[in-house]
Amino acid sequence: MRTERQEPSLLQVFRARMRVMAALMIRELHTRFGRENLGYIWLFMEPALLGVGVAIWQWSMQGSAAMPGNLNKFSFFLIGYILFYLFRTLVSRSPHGIAANFQLLYHSRVTVESVMWARSVLDGAAVAVCITIFLVLIGVALGDWPSDPLQIMVGVALMMLLAHGTGLIFLAATAINPGIVDKIVHPFTYLSIPFSGMFYMVWWLPGSFQEIVLLSPLMHIMEFTREGQFGRRVPYTYDMTYMLIWIAAVNFIGLCALKVAKPHMEH
Amino acid sequence: MLQLEGVCKSFTKNGITREVLSGIDATFLPGDAVGILGRNGAGKSTLMRILAGVEQPTSGKVRRRMSISWPMGYDAAVHGALTGADNTRFIARLYDRPVGWMEGFVQEFSEIGEEFRKPVKTYSDGMKARLIFALSMAVDFDCYLIDEVIAAGDARFAERCRQALLARRGRSALILVSHQTNTVRTLCSHAAILHEGRLIFHEDLDQAFAEYEQL
């Protein structure tokens, strides 16, 4: 027998959302990586291979020159690259994040927001695991253990949140004007590389350059994460409030833009 | 309850805006069995996608106070690269149904046998339709959205669908879109006509059919 339905409580709504998210994440794993062949391994190998490639390239270019502050080159570039990879992959895939999964919207419980969240959290988790594996490998092989692993993970979470909000803005813009966004997204991700701190740290730069690169929230997140990696050996420049304001702003703007863009999304 | 309030939907292509739905008001309650009649291009599938929440109206409001099925008759509810079993597990998790029970139910109801463990894209259209219908029966929605397509194809399965839907009349709402009056007659208790972007309800089926024939 069915009785007249009560308005669900906040907790019930939250649990229902979490259930949808979990289902979407398991499905995303299945559809993206299959259950055969290398399967889930690829989730970790893809960023890892790219990270190793960049690290080897950087290493061979620098020859025997020491890094400023005598930082470990391998862990410096590798973790930097993987962290930026999270930003790049979330942002560059966001414009077509829904078009590729539009069937999901045929289930009334699935919203555009939940699909995007599932992807962001899954990629964030993949990158966190990937970073952990490399930190352990570097620790075992080179004896260079991270000073505060928890701070590194917070850095990954901050990067995921920033990329998620930025991705929402691109997704909304794509629904309204697909032609222009397609042309902008890739230049945007490439142009953000020099402002990401992937290859350098703020204190290496002269003062006026420092001010410019510190406008970029990516730079702050990278510095924060590196502090968790190398500890107090070298100076770091970041402002937690600045990062959080950026994250809140892009997510807020992204959600508002998505609300406006939703009637334009066609499937 | 599923309620539409002043729902408008327009599409813009090459700078030309075409309004498909221009102000639809409707309320569907559990136990309702409504047939929506409309000629080709009247906006039936657009209305269906808005009811299902696949698309958002350009203006107006949709309130959903009951669980609404995906629109039956499109194969979009399942993913081709995944197996029938994978799709079933996903839908079980999504709608909070016991995963093991649902796999058993769907495999049996859909009569697709061992193909259940193969990717959906290898299925015939008939098998896919059976899988999707079985999934919707397993979830047990408060409201079923059905496209006329379900009435076409395999006659025996169409009859089973009809029986299953008739068995739920009274506890689930049923919204059927069609351009044929006879499908509406067998499943619905009243009808509405979608014409020129508006939806007009008729309590009496014969009156609705008469009016529809004159369009």
Interface residues (C-beta under 8 A of the other chain):
Chain A: R2 R5 A16 R19 V20 A22 A23 L24 I26 R27 H30 T31 G34 F102 Q103 L105 Y106 H107 S108 R109 V110 K262 P263 H264 M265 E266 H267
Chain B: K9 F11 T12 P30 R49 A52 G53 V54 E55 Q56 P57 T58 S59 R64 R65 M66 S67 I68 W70 P71 Y74 A76 A77 V78 H79 A81 L82 D86 R89 F90 I91 R93 L94 Y95 D96 D142 R171
